Amino acid sequence: MKNRLLGIHMIVQNEEHHLPRCLDSLKHISMECFITDTGSSDRTPEIARLYGATVLHACWQDDFAHARNISLPLASTEWVLCLDADEYVTQGLEELLNYLPKVHKSISRLRITIENRYGEGVEERVISQPVRLFRAHQGYRYKGRIHEQLVRSGPSELVQEVAGDMDKSETCTGEQSQLIETEPLAPLCLVHDGYLASTIAQEHKPRRNLKLIERELADEPAQPFHLYNLGVTYCQLGEVEKAIEAFSESLHLTELLAPYRPTLVRDYAKTLVGSERYDEAHAILAVERQRYPSYADLHLLYGETLELQGLEERAYQSYARATDCREGIDRVGHSDGGSTLDASYVTEAGSNSYRAYTAMARLAQKRGFYKESAHLYGLALDSMFTYAPAWAGLADVLQQSGETDENIAETLLTRSRGIGESDHGDLIRGEMPHSYAVTNEDHLVQMIHVLTGCGAYEQALKMLDADSCTARIHVADQIHWMLCANRVSEALQLAEEHWSVGCVHEVNLLAEHRMDWALACWANGLRLSEAFLATTLPQEKNVWKVMDRLLDQLSKEPRSMEPTSQEQKLIQWGPQAEMVAEKVVRQAVKTGQLTLAEQLHELRAMMMCDHWGTTLTRRRKFASLLYRHGYTMVAANILIQCMTESELDAEGLFWLGETLYAKGHNDQALSLFEQALEREPDMWQARVGAAVCYMRLAMEAIRQELVRSPSSGVLTAQHNALEQRLRTTDGMPWRTLFHAKERRNQLASGTNFPMHDREG
């Protein structure tokens, strides 16, 4: 027998893939269920009936409110819960049935919690608490073709329906205009994944929504709620400039008390930051975060904007302010000079915890406060154990602070077990700690990936060898890590075992995996096997054959290393062949096989004949590739050689200047930055670098004067002012960002250097 307390009401069209999951999450509770089908051409109605739902058929009239209202008069339950097919209950259903009878009669609508997923990661979700529960036969109905809103007959009272989207611009009348009914939070949680990027790419929802919003705006021009949703839809369609224009107009027209306004501010600012319009985002957030002091997302966005403008100290404070916001979605009430507001915020998961802590940790690391940074990364992981940026950041800062790879591994594993800080004093160099054997397998696999992410390949492989989780690690990853650790014979053996002809997946071998196999062959001084060539695409096979023959020739007779006329015809050089040759060079640098990388780089130029510039141009391009992967000294030596023979381009001059700046040679770095600006006046990184060098030189001059006149207040004030400006300017993201993996390569001094896994 169906309960008379709660009924489910839905509208659907062609939802045969989503509907079973939604109804399965409800089926253990016997409920009245009305499903209004607006013209499905698949099995949606049949599936609905199989679950015991009453199916109503209606013609789709481009009006969501009209479709939703069809079933409301038929409700025989006290409460109505409105769902969509791409939503499903995760928890709280039984608790809800116990909760509803206790709700005071004066309360006729309730909020629930919805996790709106936008990515595959557990942390990639936006949390909202819209009104979805309301008492039946109390005059409630929906209004609006799109992003429909719950309204009540009699007094004109609007209630949010979707993620805080509602418009209270209509005037409340009657006694309830003096007191807007509260909307308690019911203990029901849903997940909504209908707007995953993968789903949007396959469906027509944004285009459909755009058409309906445009019709609404035709009826009500410049209506701010519709303009806001127009901006959201433009974002989904990738039309960012149109989205910014719509958000701007909506914010200008929206009343301060409109409940969707905080979310509008958030989305507008987020879009501005994504478009690198930092000054505009700064101007908006500086004001709006004061109006909504408990909205963590605004503090997080403001911190990001400040950081990108070089204001790192203020950014850190803003990130810290985000962590002060109460857990969950706050209802705001403040009396700091603004009007009192009662609204539930739409918030990105972790804005007031792990995202903010990770941002703070990143800034602390940049300033050299490594212990503080590690502590903050730990706080982030305490809030969200699976948050990958925090794990990567923790491994990175431990490496930067001088920890050995063994100690990094033990610290990560200790934290993954939740034991707290470990004592590394009893670790024996080269031996595996006993704890590796008892760690949960899932945690161990995760830690292995974190270690390889920071370049600790040898330690990761050691952990892998010592444990039984090898089957959980993709063989392609193992081969790549072996190459990076210069264990080339093992890499080749594993590749031949798993990818040779006769294996199930040899035809579907990914390009990156195929390149690793080739590099393993060449690094062992061997020719590419027929098994390897069998995995190549037909249009690429000749390129691989020519590169293989020339490399073999190079090892025997370097002077005769050039493609034959027949080989040139075979290659038929085009975009596909050029892409293969370029990618294999990049992969060789990525894996640390620099000798091979240099040889392949020259081969690529030779195979292209006259299509790739002069020898100097080729060398500069190779130096550029090396520099980006952290081989700064190797790249600098090549660039200096090029500079002695000819002029460098702006990029090469900047990188030489950056290398000298890192070593404290400010005057020489300044000269190179200025030369870069002569060649490319719009190169802002060189301009900032030059400004930083000027300030450092000026500060050094003042310090020398202070030695002679230590009591000079003017000099001290000038020094302090310069120091503050330097912190701001140097805080701008002008320098090449190197993480642990690249930092390990900075010790390389020659192209014969293989990227061995170094400790510390």
N, C-alpha and C positions, 0 to 999 in steps of 0.2 A: 504494500500500500504506500502510495506516495505521500510524503510529508506535506503539510499545508503551511509550512513556515517559509520555505525558500524555493523559488522557481528560477530556472535559467531561460534567458531570452537571447536569441542570436539572429543575425542576418548573414546569409552565406551565398556564395556563387562560385562554383567550380573549386571546391575546397576538399576534394576527396583525399588529398595527401595530408592535409592538416587536421581535418575534422576528427578522425579516430583518436588521435593523440589527445585532443581537447576533451572529448567525451570519455575517454578512458580515465582521465584524471578526476572525473566526476562520478563514475558509474557505481562506486561502492556505497554511494549515498543515493537513496531513491528520491528523485526530484521530478517535479513537473518541468518539462522542457519544451519550449516552443522554438522552432527553427524556421525562419522565414527565408525561403529560397527565391532568389530574384532572377532565375533563369539559367540554372546550371545545365551544362551539356555533358557532364560526367556523372559519376555514381554518387554524387553528394546527397541527393534526397534519399536514395536507397540506404546509404550508410546511416543517415540520421534516423530512419525508421528502425533499422536493426538495433539501434541503441534505445529504442522506445520513445523517441521524440515525436512530438506532433509537428508535422511539416505543413507549413502554409506556403502557398505559391503566390507570387506577386510579380508583376512586370516591373523591371528596373526603370525608374524614371529619373535617373541621375540625381537622386536625392536620398542621402543616407537617413535623414531624420524621418522622412515619409516611410521608409522601409522598417525602421526600428519601431515606429509607433503602431504598426499593424497588429502586433501581438500583445501590446500592453493591456487593452481592454479585456483580453481573454484570461488574464491571470487569475487564478483561484487561490494564490498563496498570499501571505502577508507581506513578504519581501520579494523584490525582483533583483536579480543579478544579471547585468548585461555583459556578455562576453563576445569576443571575436574568435573565429576558427583558428587563427594562428597564435592563440594564447592557450595556456594550460596551467592548471593548479599545481603548485609544488608543495605547499603546506598550508595548514590552518583551516581546512574545510570542516572537520569535525569540531574544532574549537569554535568555528563560526556558528554552527548550529546550536552550540551551548551558549554562545554569547548573545545571539539575536533576541531570545525571550527576555533578556535582562535589560535591553535597551529601553530607556525612558520613552514614554509615549510622545513626549514633545519633540523627540528627534526622529526625523523621517528620512534622513539620507546619511550614508556612511562612506568613508573612503576605504580603499584597499591599497595594498602595495603591489606595484608592477615593476618587474625588472625587464627593461627593454634592451635586448641584446643587439649590439651593432658589430660584433666581431666574434670570433670563435673562442677567444680566451675567456676564462672565468671572470676576469676583471673588466672585460669589455662590455659594460652595461651601464645604462642610465636608469636611475631609480625615480619613479614618480608615484604619487599617491592620489589618484583621481577618485572622484565620486562614481562608483559603479553600482552601489546598492541603494535602493530607495523603497519606501513603502508603496505597495500597489494601491491603486484607486484613491490616491491622495492628490490627484490633479496634475501629476507629472507627465510630461511628454518631451519629445526631442524637437529641436528647431535647428535648421541649417542644412543645406545640401551636402556640405563637407565639414569635417571636424564638428559634428553636430553637438549641440549643447542641451543640457537638461533644463527645462523651464517648468514653471508651475502655473497652472491656471489660477486666475484670481490675481493676487498680488504678483507683479512682474518681477519674478525672482529667478535669477540665472545661477546655474551650478556648473562647476567644471566637469568635463566628461573625459577629455583625453589629455593626459600628461600635463595638467594644469592649464589647458587651453580653454579659456572662457572669457566672456566679455560682459562686464557689469556696467557698461555705459548706459544701459537702460535704467531708468529711475525706478527705485522700489516705491511702491505705494502701500497705503494702509498702515496698520500698526507695526507690521514687520519691517517697515522701512527704518525703524529706529533700532532694531536688533536683528542682525542677520543670524540665522540659525547655525549653530555649530555643527561640524561634520566630524564626529569621532572616527578614529582609525580602527577598523575591524581587523581581526587576526587572520586575514586571508592574503596569501601571496601568490602571484601569477608570474609566469615568464611569457614575454612576447618577443617573437623572433621574426616577425613579418617584414622588418625593415633591415635585415642583414644585407650587407653589400651584395652578397651572392644572390640573395632573393630578389633584390631590386633590379639587378642586372637581367634577371630572367623574366620579370613580370612588368606590367605596364602601370603599376600603381602611381608613380610620380606624374606621368603624363595624364592619367585619368584625373588625379587630384588637381593638376594645373587647370584642366578644362573646367572643373566644377568651381574652383576658386575664382577663375575669371568670370564665370557666370554670376557668382555672388557679388563680385565687385562691379559688374555691370548694373546689378540691381541697387547696390549700395556703394557708390564710388567713394574711395578714400576711407572705407571702414577699417579701422586699425587692426582689429582681430584678423580679418581676412588678409590684410597686407602682411601681417606677421607670418601667417601660414603660407602666403605666397613666397616669402623669403625662404622658409624651410624647404618648400618644394623645389625652388630654384637651386638650393644647395644640393638636394638629392639628385638633381639633373646635371650638376656640375657647372651651372651658370652662375658663378660666384659674384660677378659684378652686379648682375640683376638682383641677386639675393641681398647684397649690401644696400642697394638702392631701396628695395622694399622694406628691409629692416629699419633703415634710417627714417623713412616716411612714417612707418608704423610707430616708432618710438616717439617721434615728434607729436603724433596725434593721440597716443594712448594716455588715458588718465592715470594718475599715480596709484589709485586704488584698484586698477584693473588686475585681477589675480594672475593673469598670464604675463604681466609686465616683467617680473624678475627673470622669467625664462627667456623672454624677448631680449633683455639686456645680455643675458648669458650667450645666447646664440649669435647675436649681433657682434659682440666682442670677440667671440671665438672665431667668427668668420673674418673679422678684421685682422686678427693676429695671424690666421692662416694665410692671409693675403699680404702679409708683411707691412700692413698699414698700422705701425705701432703707435705713432703719434695720436691717431684717431682713437685707437683702442685705449690708450692711456687716458685721454681726455674723458672718455665715457666712464671708464672703470674708477677713476679717481673720485668721481661724484657718486656713482651708483653703489659702490661697495659700502659707502657710508649710509646709504638709504636702506640697504639690506645687510646689516652687519653680521648676521648669522649664516649667510649664504656662502659656503666654503668655495664653491666653484668660482665666484667672482674674485675672491682673494687669490685663488690659484692662478686664474687668468691674469690678474693684475701683476702677480709676481713674475709670471712668464714674460709679460710685456716689459716690466722693469729690467729683467735680466737681459733681454735682447737689446735693450737700450744702454746696457753697460752699468746700470744702477744696481749692482749686486747686493749691497748691504740692505737697501730698501726691499729688494726682491726677497731676500732671506726673511725679512720681517713679515712680508705679506704671506709667504708660504707658512710661516709659523702661525700667523693669524688664522689661516685655514684650518690648522690642526686644533685650534681652540674652539671651533664650532662644534656644537653638540652632535653626537652620533646620530646618524639617520637624517631624515629630512625635517628640518626645523619648522616650527610655526613661529613666525616672527612677531614680537610685540616690543616696540621700543619707544622711548620718549626722549630722544636725544635731539630734539629740535625739529624732527620730521613728524609726519603723521603716523599714527599707529596703524599697523598693517597686520592682517591675519591671512596668511597664505602658506600653502605647502610648496616647498621648492622641488623642482626637477633637478636632480643632481647626478653627476657622473660618479659611479662607484669609486670610493677611495679618495675623493677630493679633500676630505677632512682627515685623511689618515695616510695610507701608503703612497699615494701620488705626491702629496705634499712633503712627507718625510724624505722621499727619494729626491725630490727637487732640492730640498735643504742639504741633503748629503752631497749631492753633486756640487753645490756651491762651496760647501766646506772643503771638499776634496780639492777643488780648483784653487782655493786659498792656502792649501797646504796643511789644513787641520785634519790630519788623517784619522786620528782616534775619534774625534767628534763625528767625522763622516761615517766611519764604520758603525758607530753607535746608532746613527740616524738610519742607515740602511737596515740595521737590525730592527729598529722600531717599525720600519715599513714592512719587514717580513713577519713581525709579530702580528701585524694587522691583516696581511694577506700573504700566506705562506708560499703561494705559487706565483707571486709577482716577479716576472722574469727580469725587468729592469733593476730591481733591488738586488737580486742575486748577482747579476752581472756587475753592478756597481760595487757590491761588497768585495767580490773577487778582484776587481780592478784596483780598488783602493788598497787592499792588502798587498797586492803586487807592487804598487807604487810606493808603499811605505817600507818596502825591503823584505817582506816575508818570503821565505822559501816556498817553493811550490808544494812541498810536503805539508808545511804549516798551513798554507792556504786551504789545501784539501781537508785537513783535519778540522780547521775552523768551520768550514762550510758544512761538513758532516755533523759536527757537534751541534751546530745551530739547527740543522735539519732534524735532529733527534729531539730538539727542544731541551737539551741538558744545560745550555748556557755556555759561557766562555770555557775553553779547555786549556789545560796546561800543556804546552808543547815541549817542555824541558826534557821529557823522557823519550822523545822520539829519536830513534837511531837512524842516522842518515842512510838512505838507500833501502830501508826496510819498511814493509807495509805495517801500519798500526793495526793492532788486533781489532779495533772498532770497525774497520771496513767490513769484516766478515759478519758482523751482527746488525748492520744497518739495513733498514727496510729497503727492499730492492727498488721500489719506485724512487725513493730518495736518492739512492746511489746512482741510478741512471740520470736523474736530474743533475746531480752534482758533477757527473762526468761531462755532461754537456756544458755546464757552467765553466769547468776548468778549461775545456777546449776553447770556449769563447774568449777566455783571457790569455790564450796562447800556451797554456801549460799542457802541451800535448803528451810529453813523456810521462808526466804524473797521471794523466787521465788513462793512458794506455796501461800503466802499471796497475792502476785500480781495476781496469777492465780484465787484465790478465789474472788478477788475484780473486776474481769473483765469478759467479756463475751467471751473470746477467748479460753475457756476450750476445745471446740470442735476442735481447731486447734492443741492441744497438744495430742500426742498419749497417750492412757490410760496406756500403759506399762511404759512410762516415768513418769507419775503422780504417779503410784504405787511405782516405784523405789525411787523417791524423797521423798515420804512419809516414806518409810522405812529408808532412810538416815537421815531424820529429826526425827526419832523415833516415828512417828505417825502411829504405827503399826496397831491399830484397824481400822483406816480409810483405810490403805493400804489393809487390808484383806477384808473389806466390798467392796471396789472397785473391787478387784480381783474376788470375788465371783459373783458380779453383771455382770461382763463382760466376765468371762472365765468359768463359770459353764457349765455343760452339757446342751446342747440345743442351746448354742450360735453358731453362724455361723463359727467362726474361731477356735474353741477349739482344733481341731485336728492339726492345723498348728501352735500352740503356740510355739514360739521360746524357746530354752533351757534357755536362760537368764531370760526370763519372767516367765517360769515355776519355776525356782529357787526362784525368788522373791515371787511368790505365796506361795511356801513351807515355806520360811522364815517368811512370814507374819503369816501363820498358827502357826508355832512353837513359834514365838515371843509372840503370844497371848495365849500360853499354850494349844493349841488345836492340835488334831491329823489331819493328812491329810485326806481330804474328798474323797468320791468316785468320786465326780466331778473332783477333782484334778487328781486322779489316772487314770481317763478316758482319760486325755490329754497326759499321758506319753507313750513313745514308748514301745512296748512289751519287748524289750531286757533290758529296764531300770526299768520296773515296780517293780520287786522284790527288787532291790536295794533301791528304795524309801520306800517300805514297811518295810524293815529291819531297815533302818535308823529311820523311824517314830516310830516303836515299841520300839527300844532301847532308843530313846530320851524320850519317855513316861515312860519307865521303870526307866530311870535315875532320873526323877522327883519324883518317888515314892520310889524306892529301889535302890539307887546308887550302892550298893555292888554287886547286882546280874545282873549288866548291862553287858551282853555278849550275842552274837548271839547263838541261839540253833543250834544243829547239823542239824536240818531240814532247818533252815535258811541258814546255810553255804552251804548246797546243792542247795538251791534255787538261791543263788547269783551266784554260778559258776563263781567265781571271774576271770575277764579277763580285757583286756584293756578298753572295753566299760564301765564296772561297775566302774573301778578305776577312769576313767575320770569324771564320774558323781559325785562321792564322792569328788574328788579333786576340781572340779569347784564349788560345792555348798559351800565348805569351803571358797574358794576365794570370792564368792559372799557375804557370811556372813561378811567377813572382809571389803569388799568394801562398804557395806551398814552400817557398824559400829555396827553390832550386834555381839559384841565380845564374849559374854557369849556363844551364840549359836555356834560361830565359834570354840571356844575352845572345846566345847562338840563334835561337828561334827568332828573335827580333831582327837580326841581320838577315836571316833566311827570308823572312817576310818581305823585307825591303827588296831583296834580290829577286824574289818571285814576282814582285810587282813591277820590276824594271824601272822605268822612268816615271812611275805614277806616284812616288812617295817622297819627293823632295831630295835635298842634298844630304850628305853624310852627317853634317852638323845638325840638320833638322831631325834626322833619325835619332841621333844621340840625345838631343834635348828631349825628345818624346820619351825615350827610354828612361832618362833621368826623372822625368815627370811621373812616370809609372812607379818607379822605385820610391820616390819621395812620398807619394800618397800611401804607400804600404809601410812607411816608417823607416826605410833605409836612407835616412837623411844624410849620413856621412858619405855613403857610396854615391848618392845622387849629387851631393855637393862637389865631390871630386870630379865627376863628369861635367858638371856645369862650369866649374872653374876652367877645365880644359877647353870647353867650348868658348868660354869668355876670352881666353888668350888667343884663340884663333879667329874669332869673329864676335859680333854683337849677340848678346842674349836677348830673348824676348822678355816682356814684362813679367810673365809668370816665373821664369827662371831667375830673374833678378830678385823677385820677391822672396822666393824660397831660399836663395843664398842669404838674403838679408835676414830672414827669419832664423836661419841656422846660426848666424853670427849673433843675433839678438839673444838667442837662448844661451849662448856662451858668455854673454855680458859685454860684447864688443859693440857698444851702442853707436859710436861714431862711424864705424865701418858699416854697420847695419843701416844707419840713416842714409849714407851715401847710396847704397843699393836701393833702398825704398824710393829715394828721389829719382834715381835713374828709371826705376819701374814706372813712376808717375809721368816722366817725360815721354815714355813710349805709350802709356795708356792712362791718360789723365783721370778717367772715371773709375780707376781701380781703387775702391774705397778701403780695401784691406791694407794696401800700401800707404794710403793717406793716414790711416789710423796708426800704422806702424811707425811712420815718420813722426807723427805727433807724440807718440809714446817715447821715442828716442830723444826728441827735443826736450821733453820734460825730465827725463832721466839725466841728461847731460846738464840741464839747468840746475837740478837738485844737487848734482855732484859739485857743481861750481859753488853753490850756496854753502854746501857742507865745508868746502875748503875755506871759504871766507869766515865761517863760524868758528873754525879752529883759531883764526887770527883774532876774531872779535866775538867770543862766546856769549857776551852779554847783549848783543844786538837784537833788540826785540823786533825790528823791522825784518831782518834776515830770517829770524825764526818764524815769523808770521808768513813770510813768502814761502818758506820751505813747507810749512804745514798746508798752505793753500795748494801748492803744487802737488803735494802728496795726495791730497783729496782728489784733485783733478786726475791725477795719474790712476788712482784706483777706479775712477769712473771710466776713463778712456781705455785702460787696459782690460777692464771688465767686458768691453764689447767683444763679440765673437769674431775677432779679426785673425786670430792665429789658427793654423791648421790643428785640428783636434786629433790627438793621438791617444788611443786607449792601450791597455796592457799589451795586447797582441802586437801593436805597432811599436810600442816602447821597447820591447825586447829586440827589435830589429835595428834600433838606433846604434848599437855597438858594432854593427857590421862594418868592416873596413875595406872590403874588396869583393869583386864579383865571384870569386871562388868560394865565398862564404856560404855554407849551407845553414839553414835556420835550425841549428840545434836548440833543444829546449834548455834554456839557462835558468838557473835558480835566481830568485831575487828580482 
